[in-house]
Amino acid sequence: MKQSVNENETEILNFVLRERSMAVSEREWRHRLRGYGYAIKETAEGRMVTSVRRGGTLCFLPGQVA
């Protein structure tokens, strides 16, 4: 698993975590993220934030959010 996090990944992760803190449920959180063009993908390595438009992985979510 990738250990280093670049500045762009940090910004995305901060945004995703801020949205999670404002959402009442997991479902609402995913809905809010989709409105901004992000999605959460479950993988064998853990949860990842992906781009809805491009489908690519943007960053991994830390264990406490997973």
Beta strands, then each sheet from edge to edge (+ up, - down):
strand 1: 38-43
strand 2: 46-51
strand 3: 57-60
sheet 1: 1+ 2- 3+
end
